[in-house]
Amino acid sequence: MKATAGASPVYTTSYSRRTFTVIGACFILSGATALIYEVLWARMLGLVFGATTLAVSAVLAAFMGGLALGSAIAGRWSSRVKRPVLWYGAIEIAIGLYALAVPLLFRGIDGGYAFVWRHLHPGPYGSASLRFALACLVLIAPTALMGATLPLLSAALARTFPEAFASVTRFYSLNLLGAIIGTVVAGFVLLPAFGIQTTIYFAAAINLAIGAAAILIDMKSAPASVPRLPVLAEARPAGPEITADGPTLFWLGCAFVSGFVTISSQVAWTRVLVMVIGSSTYAFSIVVALFLLGLALGAFLVSRQKDWLPLQQRVFKVQVLTAASLFISLLVVNAMPGIVLGVGFKFQLASWPGLLALQMLAAMVLIVLPATLMGMMMPLVLMWAARAASEAVSGRVGRTYAINTVGAITGSLVTAFVLIPRASTRFTILFATALAIAVEFGRTFSAAKPAWAMRAATGRLSRAYS
């Protein structure tokens, strides 16, 4: 990459490391409020549309679709934002204000849904599509704002830390940690004790406080303006983009498969564990919290690793272990009901805390190890994304995060509409296992294809000069 001769500099800002210590704490709270809202909005829409599997899957897909849209848009322009932390604070305030208006908007779509139902009488799939469209209308704005936060902070991180790839991964881990806190607090404390309306006020107040803190930090830290000359891309041969860690298409495929396998497995394991630990709100919160705990643990382990192996080799090891853990968990689940009953009778667990602890133990045995391994994949992709030049980091992070979320949407819909109804929960988990193994074939193909292209080009060149 060469700087343009005589070009005027573009001024960006670089933040201090102390600033990111506070922003990291804010990002934990951002993850917590996002999961509180997801639980809240799913329950509120369940009251409006009915709590069927199709309706919940449509709400989940609408939520993640907004995240993907916001991440993709922010990835395009966040590298050009002069003060990304200031924008992060403004976005958090906007999320909090919008959340306060969501109950009113839901009452409006309740009337719209009833009007369409009376006049058109859609069938089951038409009704699910209508729910999805109405949920998108309400949720697209706040979820898109949520999806924009990581690319924005990635732009700020890339200007501050030389090891941006590790910093982005750590921030991703912090957001997952906040999501665990939000799930537990929403399911076990806020909703049972205070109800929906108070929980909305509580989460919105946190968003407003995060936004005010980020804006204040940005103003007080007085980040220095750093001149950065515009750059010209070097000429590259036609074909797929190749980096030191492999083609871009391979890593985007990894991001998609990671999202698909993670959400598909979560839906499938939730369905399996309903037969083992019951279907209460507490049981569901346990499953989601443990799954998020595994994802956060996997992301943390990746962020602590040294570069002793190339990224593609680490992807191979993670995916093979993920497939093995999913297959072994299928064997364990058959014995799980008997184990739960045996432990309960042996220790005479008749109290609610005792039964809750037993449910947590059963879910932990089945979920934590596969979820930890799944949680390693996306941070590895983010490491690849953050190894770009500093001005391109936020764009890569936004694109990969958006692709990962699209994979999650696809996994949610395909699992709920096709795999489980048409096949079985067991087949769904086996399908996720096969997808994890398929990543290795993509790695092998992507590694071999440039060699094929080089040999073909060499052959054409030799024939031209012979």
N, C-alpha and C positions, 0 to 999 in steps of 0.2 A: 504494500500500500504506500503510495507516495502523496505528499502534501502538494496541493495545487500552488504553483509559484505565483506570488503576488496576490493571493486571495486574502480577503479580510478575515480575521479570526471570528469564530462563533463562541460566545462566552457561555460557559456552563458553571455549575457550582459543585464544590467538593465539601462534604460534611465531615465533622470530626468523629472519631471512634466513640467518644462519650455520647454523642447524639444518638448513635445507633443502639447503645445499651438501653436508653429510654424507649426508642422506637420499637425495639424488640419486645419490650414489655407491652407496649401498645398493640403490637401485632398478635400477641397471645390473646389479648382481650378481643381483638377483631375476630379471631377464629372462634372464640367463645360465643360472641353475639351472633355470628353467622349460623351456628348450630342451634342456638336458642330460637332464632327466627325460623329455621327449617322445621323444627319440632312444632313451633307455634302455628305456622302457616299450614302445615300438613293437617294439624288437628282442626283448625278453623275451616279449611276447605273440606275436610271430612264431614263436618257438621252441615255444610252446604250441599255437597255432592254425594255424600255417602262414602263410607270407609272401605270400599272394595279394593282388591289388589290392583285392578286396572286404574282406578282413580288415584291411588297413592303413587303408582308408578308414573302416571302422567304428571302429577305434581312434582315428583322428584326430577323427572326429565326437564320440566319447565325451569326448575330451580337451577339445574346444572347447565341448561342451555344459556341462561343469562350469564352465568359465570364464564362460559366459553366466549360469548360475544364480547363481554367487557374485557377479557384477557386479550383477545385478538385485536381489538381496537386500540387498547392501551399499549400493546406491544409495538404498534406502528408509530405512535407519536410520543411515547414517554421518553425516548432518547433525546428528543428535541425540547423537552420541558426544562426550563432553567432551574426551577425549585420544586423537585418532585415531592419532597416531604411536605411542603406547603399544600400541594395538590392532594396528597394523601389525607391530610387533615380536613380539607374541604369535602372530600368524598365521604369521609366518615360522618361528618355533620349532615350531609345530604341523605345518607342511609338512615340515620336516626330520625330525621324529620319525616322521611317517607314512611318509615315503619309506623309512626303515629297515625298516619292516614290510611294504613292498610285495612283496619276493620271497616271503615266507611266504604272503601272500594269493594271489599268482599260483599257487603250488603248490596251494593249496586249490581255486582255480577250474579248474585243470588236471584235478583229480579229478572235479569237478562236470561239466565238459564231457565227459569220457570216460563218466561215468555216463549222462548224457542221450543221448549218441550211441549207446551200446549198447542202450538201451531204446526210443528213439524213431526212430532213423535218419533225421534230418532231411535234406532235399535241400539243394542249394547255397545257396539263399536262406534257408532255415530255419537252416542252419549259420551263415551270415553274421549272421543276426538273433541267434542264440544267442551268438556271439562279441561282438556289440555289447552285449547285455544283461549278460554277465559282465564285459566291460571297464568298463561303466558302474558296476557294483557296486563295483569296486576303485578306479576313478579319480575318481568323482564328488566324494568328500570333498576330496582334495588340490587338484584343479583348481578347485573352488568357492572354496577358500581363496585360491588364486592370483588368481582373478577379482575377489576383494573388495579387493585391495590398491590399485588405481587409484582407485576411488571414495573409499576412506578417505583417501588422500593428497590427493585433490581437495578434500575437505572442509577439511583442514588448510590447503591452499594458498589457498582462498577466504577464510579468516579472516586471512590474513597479507598477501597481495598484492592491491592494487587492480586490477591487470591480470591477474586470475586466468585469463582465457582463454589468454594467452600462456604462463603458467606450467604449466598443465595440458598444453598441447601439447608443451612442452619435456620434461616428465616422460614423456609418451608416447614421445617420440623417444629418451630415455635408455633406456627399457625395450626398445625395438627394438634399440638399440645393444648392450645386454646379450645379446639373443637371438642376434645375429650372433656375438658372442664365444662364447656357449655352443655354437652349432652347430659352429663351427670347432674349438673345443677338444675337444668330444665326439667328432667324426668323425675328427680327425687326430691327437689326442694321447692322450686318456684311454682310450677303448675299445681302440684298437690296442695301446697300451703296457701298460695296467694291467688291462683286462678289466672286466666288468660290476660285480662286487661292490665293487672298490676305487673305481670311478667313483661308485657309490651313496654310499659313505662320504664321498667328497670333496664331492659336491653337498650332502649332508645337513649336513656340517660348515659349509659356507658359509651355509646357511639358518639354522643355529643361531647363527652369528657375527653375521649380519645382525640377527636377532631380539634378541640380547643388546645389540648396539650401539644399535638403535633405542630399546629400553627405557631404556638408560643415558642416551642423549641426551635422551629425554623427561624423565627424572627430574632431570638436571643443568641443563637449560635452564630449568626452572621456569617454564613458560608462564603468563602472567598471565591471570587470569579476567576475561573481558570480559562485562558484562551486556548481554544482548540481549533486548529486549522481544518477546513473541510478536506476530505480525502477522496481520492479517485480510486475506484476499484481496479485492480490489475486485470489485464486481459486473461481470460480463462478459456480453455477449450470447451466446445459444446458438449453437453451431456449433463449427468447429475452432479450436483455440488458435492465435492469431495473434501473432507477435512482430514486432519491427522488421526482422528478417531473414527473415521468411516463416513459413508455418504449420509447426507441430510435425510434422505428418504428412509433409511434404516432407523434413524433415531426418532423420526416422527411416527414410524410404524410401531416402535417400542412404546412411545407415549400413548398411542391409541390402544394397543393391546393391554397395557398396564391399566388404563381406565376401565376397559371392558371386563377384564378378568377380576379386578377388584370389586366392582359393583355387582357383577354377576354372582361371584362367590358370596358376597355379603347377603344378597337376596336369598340365595339357595341355603346358606347356613342359618339364616333367620328362620326360614321355613322348617328346616330340620330340627332346630332347637326348640321350636314351639311345641313339638311332640315330646321333648325331654324336660324342659323347664317351665312350660306353660306360655300363655300368650298375654300376660299382663303388661301394663305400661312399664313396670319396673323391669320385667324380663327383657322387653324390647330395648330399654335403655342400657341394660347390661351388655347385650349383644353389640349394640352400636358403639358403646364406650370401649369395649375390649377390642373391637375391630380397629377403631381409631388409635387405641393404645399400641397395637401391633404396627400400624402404619407409621406412627410417630417414632417408635423404637427403631424400625428399619431405617427411616430417614436419618435419625440421630447416629446410628452405627455407620452409615455411609459417610456422613459429614466428618466422622472421626478417623476414617481410613486414610492411610497414606497412599500415594500413587505408586504402589509397588506392582500393580498390574494394569495393563491397558484397560480402558473403559469397556471395550467390547468383550474382553475375556471375563471381566466382572459380571457383565450382563449374562453371559453364558452360565457361569456358576450359579448366579441368583435364580435364573429361570429353571435350571435343572433341579435345584433344591426346592423351588416352589412347587414344581410338578410332583416331586416325590412326597412332599408334605401333604399336598391335597389328596394324593392317592392313599397314603397311610391313614389320613383322617377319615376317609370313607370306611376303612376297615375298623377303626376304633368306634365309630358312631353306632355300629350294630350292637356293641356291648355296653354302650353308655347308659341306656335306661336301667339295666340291671345293676350297674355300678352305683348309679344315683340312689336307687331304692335300697341297695345293700348298705351303703354308707349312712343313709338316713335312719334306717332301723337300728344299725349297730350303735350309733351315737345318740339315738333317740332325739332327733332334731324335730321338735314340735313347735318351737317358737318361730316367729317371723324372721328375726335376724339370722337364725340358724339355717332356715330354708333358703333365705336369700344368699347366704354364703355358699351353700351347696350349689345353687344355681350358677353363681359366679364361677365356682371351681369347675363345674361341668363345661360351661361355655369357654372357660380359659383353656382347658385341655384341647378343645377342638379348634379354637380360633387363633390364639395368639401366635403360634409358630408360623402357620401359613400367612397370616396378616403381616407379620414382621418381614418375611421374605418378600411379599408383594410390595411392602412399603419401601423396599430398597430400590425398586426399578425406577420410579419417577425421579428420585434424587439423582440417580446416575444420569438420566436424560438431562436434568437441569445442570449437572456438572458439564456435560457436553455443551449445552446452550451457553453457559457462562464462560466458556473458554474462547469465545469470540472476542474481537476487538471491543473495547469498552463502549463505543457508541452503538454497537450491534447487540449488546447483551440483552437489553430489555426487549428488543424485537424478537430475538430467539426464545427468550423465556415466555413472552406472551404467546407466541405461536405454539410452542410445545405444550404449554398449560392449556391452551384452547383445544388442541388436538386430544390431549388426555381427557378433557371434560367431554368432548364429543364421543370418545370411546366409552366413557362412563354412561352417557345418555343412551348410546346404542346398547350397551350391556343391560341397562335397566329395562328398556323396552323389549329387547329380544328375549330376555329371561322371563319377563312377566307375560308377554303375549305369545311366545312361541315355544321356548325350551321347556319350561315347567308344564304348561298345559298340554302340549303335544307329545312330550317325551316323559321326563320325570326329573325330580330333584337330583337323583344320583347321576343321571345323564348330563345334567347341567354342570355338575362339578367335574365330571370327566371331560366335558367339552372345554371347560376352563383350563384343565390340565393339559389338553392337547394344544390349546392356544399358547400356553407358556412354553411348551416344547417347540412350537412352530417358530418362535423368535430366533432360536438357534439356526434354523434353516435360513432365515432371513439374513442372519449374520454371515453364514457361510457363503450365501449367494452374493451378498454385497461385497464381501472380501474378494471373491473370485471374479466378479464382473469387471472391475477395472483392469485385472490382469488379462482377461479375454480381450477387452477393448485395446489394451496396449499391444498385444500380439497381433490383433487384426490390423491396427494402424501400422505396425512395423512391416507386416506382410505387404500392405498396400504400397508403402513407401519403397520397399525393395523392388517390387514389380514395376513401379513407376520409373526407377532409375536403371533397371536392367535392360 
